[in-house]
């Protein structure tokens, strides 16, 4: 694999400017070996923060905002035009934009930004199933959720249990796990929704993606929350209890995972879990590298530090 | 353009893992993950396409939300066990609810209980805009009046006393002793376990939200037909029309007993 000294990196930056910066790791590696790359950008709990936080915000002054996120995404697309852009839920609620437009603005602008998929968080139900139904057509991307059964509700057919996409010649499977809405959302706002056990659904769906659809990378979009003290299903629990899920893009608990963390799955292999905090202040970026030429099965674990 | 030179210094940890063995060709892989801060240093120029789409929504936002509805001489924040914001909102909800309420038996609402988590933003000192009120209470929750048995009312008091977050209450005085209910007064009177009490709360909590299970299966539920946010706006506009600034104080309605 590649190694670059910090000095060499800085020199590179000086010569070729901003456009080379984002793709430093993968691009360097791709040139030196026969590799394929999958780039995943992810957001969660953006909570209707269309504008940046106000200048007097105690935590995030002038940070975030859809237009800034879009600029970064477009910049990273120069490096990998086939990157995936995913959201792990709760794009609704938090600023009066949601009260005024019911989610229309969020979904239209996420579509303009080119989101590939999003899951439903609990706040997507704040105006009830009808409220979501009223605005869902503004989304030009699919809503992926595997453990909500909407078949007896107005949202029947609006969501997909999983997606299969191909990016840079890599077959990617995406499924979604939502949190139980009991205690979080008024029962009248999700009447008729059947909630299915996330661990069971994760196992059956990853099996389908792996064996039926031959997916090479399996991503779980989750709004379960990162981790709990008690036995509640969480991203850590899903990682430990599944066998083929490679990546969990999480939300709900507003957890800042920088860098993304690793958990061992049932087969003692690594699952990468990412989450970006909240309010759209940060964008998550993951890269998956495939060595096409190698058929070796030896475990090589190493750490690359850009220092 | 993006000037993300900071990214150079950020740590990228990458670990090669194995593909699970299966029939088709397996490929070793590497997964790395990092977060990129969306500030003006990393992203100095926001996307013009999104900015132009936002313009319509921003205009509407300014027209609807920038109107000043009240003036407050001080900032109000939520706090535990008691906060200015907790008291301000619960007091006005009890007041407005009692004005709207037309009881069948002539008995008014005894007290108010809302939830700490439902106060979503602080109110600033000075001019309060509609936007401030929407951020404080973004949810569409409505006021409901529940009639509870003495037994369930006691469970409610125990919940308030046992919570580590300051629950917004009005019409009550609750003493906490060793993390449990030590003393309670309702409208200045001692608690009578043999009578029913009327409490105004939100429909969200009435349906058992925030684990307020004592609200489930009440003796009676009456809907007042007004959102909590609209009650706040109505109250503020009325105060302003009367020439009053907003008022709130800490009065020890939830206190720790020595």
Interface residues (C-beta under 8 A of the other chain):
Chain A: X1 X6 X9 X10 X13 X18 X21 X22 X24 X25 X50 X51 X62 X63 X64 X65 X66 X67 X68 X69 X70 X71 X72 X74 X75 X93 X94 X95 X96 X97 X98 X99 X100 X101 X105 X108 X109 X112 X113 X126 X127 X183 X184 X186 X187 X188 X210 X211 X214 X216 X217 X243 X244 X246 X247 X256 X257 X258 X259 X260 X262 X267 X269 X270 X272 X274 X276 X277 X280 X281 X282 X283 X284 X285 X286 X287 X288 X289 X290 X291 X292 X294 X295 X296 X297 X299 X300 X301 X302 X303 X304 X305 X306 X307
Chain B: X1 X2 X3 X4 X5 X7 X8 X9 X10 X11 X12 X13 X14 X15 X16 X17 X18 X19 X20 X21 X22 X24 X25 X26 X27 X28 X29 X30 X31 X32 X33 X34 X35 X36 X37 X38 X39 X40 X42 X43 X45 X46 X47 X48 X49 X50 X51 X53 X54 X57 X58 X60 X61 X64 X65 X120 X130 X131 X134 X135 X138 X139 X140 X141 X203 X204 X207 X208 X209 X210 X211
